[in-house]
Amino acid sequence: MILSEVIGNVWATKKEDSLSGLKLMIVKRIENSGISETFIAVDVVGAGIGEKVLVTTGSSARKALKNQDSPVDAAIVGIIDELPEV
């Protein structure tokens, strides 16, 4: 799982039929790993811009979509209500 923040959204194109109707979000990793990675994730939980989310990747992301053949590498699977101070 990757702790991230939703920073934007993307309009899906019709280049891939299996992406039709999916909500694609731009997320930025916020873990304390020093990595400032921004990537696209499919939203399966209804997250909004500015929300802290959990993202799963690889085959776990495709399982969240219930479509193992989908060309998806990341999916938002949870919304974080509150992060404790570290």
Secondary structure as UniProt FT lines:
FT   STRAND          2..10
FT   TURN            14..15
FT   HELIX           17..19
FT   TURN            20..21
FT   STRAND          24..29
FT   TURN            32..33
FT   STRAND          38..43
FT   TURN            49..50
FT   STRAND          52..57
FT   HELIX           59..65
FT   TURN            68..69
FT   STRAND          74..80
//
